[in-house]
Amino acid sequence: MPWYIWGIFGICAIVFEVASPTFFAGFIGVGFFGSAVLSYFQPNSLIWQILIALVGMFVGSFIFKRQKMGDTTSSKLGQSDEFIGIRGKVECDLKEGIQGSVMLSSPVLGSTQWKAVSENGVEIPNAATVKIVATHGTYLVVKQII
């Protein structure tokens, strides 16, 4: 296959990489560029060109997974679970099926006062200490700290 075809494939993979949130297309592009270089110097080596492309893809993806680049986020900033564990006090009793109110020790999205429900529908009295276990839209799910 002519070297410029491999180059076009490589460019397409890199463009796709820029448009996607993953890193795998970049490794495919590297494999294609490796095949383009081989094809430039050895034009009649299609099997070797395909093998170089495959090896480039597999080595890149192996390095990617080994470094665990895409497995976890480094920060919870901007995610709803970044607030889990923040403590506060109940201002209005939390009863089964009824939202109450809590005052948090540190602001969540700019406010220290939030509507809340108890984790398992357990009643939590006024002035009890609670911590956030989940967020659901405009209210928090809390559990009492004993």
N, C-alpha and C positions, 0 to 999 in steps of 0.2 A: 504494500500500500504506500502511496506517496507520502513523504514526510509532512507535507502541508495539511493533509487530511487529519493526521494525528494532532498536529498543531491546532487545527480548528476545533477538534474534539476537546483538546485541553483548554482552549479559550472558553468554549461553551461551559465546560465544567467549572471553571473559575468564576465565570459570570453567574452561574447558578449558585455557586458557593456564596457569593456576595449577597444574593437575594434570599438566601435561606438561613435559618438560625443554627444549622448544624455545621460540622467541619468535615464531613465525609466527602463532599463533592470536591473539596480542595485536594484530597488525596487521590481521587480519581484523575483530576487534572494533572497532578504530578506524574502519575503513571502514564498518562497520554503524552506528556512532554518528554518523558524518558523514551517512549517508543518513537517519537518524532526524531529525536537525536539519533537513535539507532538506525532508523529508516533513512536518514540523510546520508549516513556513512555506509550502510549496507541495504540498498533498496530492495533486494530480492530475499529478504529474510522475514517473511510474514509471521511464521511461527514464533521466532524470537521476539518480534515486535509485540505480539499478543502476550507472550510470557512476561516481557518487561512491563507491559501495562498492568497485568494482573499482580505481579510481584510488587510494583509500586503501590497499588491499591491496598493489598493485604498488609504490607509493612506499615503503611501510613495508618490504617485502621487499628492495627495491633498497638502501635505507639500511642494512638489516641486513647484506646481503652486502658492501656497499661498506666498512663498518666492520670486516668480518671477525670479527664477534662470535662466531660459532659454529664457526670453523674450527680453532682450536687452543686448547689449555689453557695457562694462564699459568704453571702449576707442575706438576711431575711428582710432587709429594708424594702418597703413597698409591698410586702406580702402580708396577708391577713394574719398569719400565725406569728408574726414578729411580736405581737402583744401578749402572747400566751405566757403566763407566769406573773404578770403584773398584779400586784395586790391592791386591795381597796377595802372600804367599809360599806356595809349595806345602809342606805339611807331610808329606803321604803321596803318593808318586808317582801321577801320573795316567796310567793306561794305557788303551789302546783297549778300550772297552766296560766298564771298571771304574771306579767312582767312587773318587776320592781325597779328600784333605782340604786345604783352604786356610785360612790365617790372614790376614784382611783388615786393611788399615791403619786403616780406620774401621768401626764397627759397622753391620751391615745388620740391621734389625729386632731390634736389641738384642744381637746376637751377632757376634763377630769370627771365629769358627770355623765353617766351612760345608763340607758335602760338595760336591764339584765334579767335572765331567767336562771334558775338553778340547774345544775347538771343533770340530775335524774328526777327532776320534779320535786325534790326534797324541799321542805319549808326551811328558809333561813331567816332568822329574826333580825330586827333592826340592830345596827351597831356591830354586827358580827363581822369578823375579818374574812375576806374571800380572796380568791385568785382567779384570773381568767384562764379558762381551759379551751375556749373556742370563740370564734366570732361568727355571727350569722347576720350579714347585712348591716342593719342599723342597731342591733342589740348584741350583747355579750352573753356567753354562757359561763357561769362561774360556779365554783364549789367552795364550801366553807373550809377554812383552815382551823383545825382544832388544836 
